[in-house]
């Protein structure tokens, strides 16, 4: 696999857990990637945008709130935009290598009704680059699974690219200073 590839797959273990896994290789330090994942000034610059707010300790809160631009775009497209897009709780935070949180999308009533899922970010440092692996346990959350897998990929800018698209956008931002689209 080249450093520009992003992979996405579904893995199931013996307890029938459904986990969506995506990985990207980024020419950046682990610290730069960690900052891009956890600092709201960065999180609003890539992917679907929005300010990720973490209390980076076990039991701490995790929330994604919309930027004014995100809210305006969603409402212009006919989607009501809640004050909180995603909620969860920090389970583990080991800067700059591992972050585990619970996760629930609140913007869509179907995903909001599904149980909390768990998302794990793991950063591995190599010589001059890192891998960033996202493992999202979507057991018993089929609509969330389809969304984060990128089943709506025909329009990634409109929310269809899932984790593979977000990771590709993050990679572009960190390596070139600009995102894929926009």
Secondary structure as UniProt FT lines:
FT   TURN            3..4
FT   STRAND          6..12
FT   TURN            14..15
FT   STRAND          18..26
FT   HELIX           30..38
FT   HELIX           40..43
FT   TURN            44..45
FT   TURN            47..48
FT   STRAND          51..54
FT   TURN            58..59
FT   STRAND          61..65
FT   HELIX           68..76
FT   TURN            77..78
FT   STRAND          86..94
FT   TURN            95..97
FT   STRAND          98..105
FT   HELIX           109..113
FT   STRAND          117..125
FT   STRAND          130..137
FT   TURN            139..140
FT   HELIX           142..149
FT   TURN            150..152
FT   HELIX           153..158
FT   TURN            159..160
FT   HELIX           162..176
//
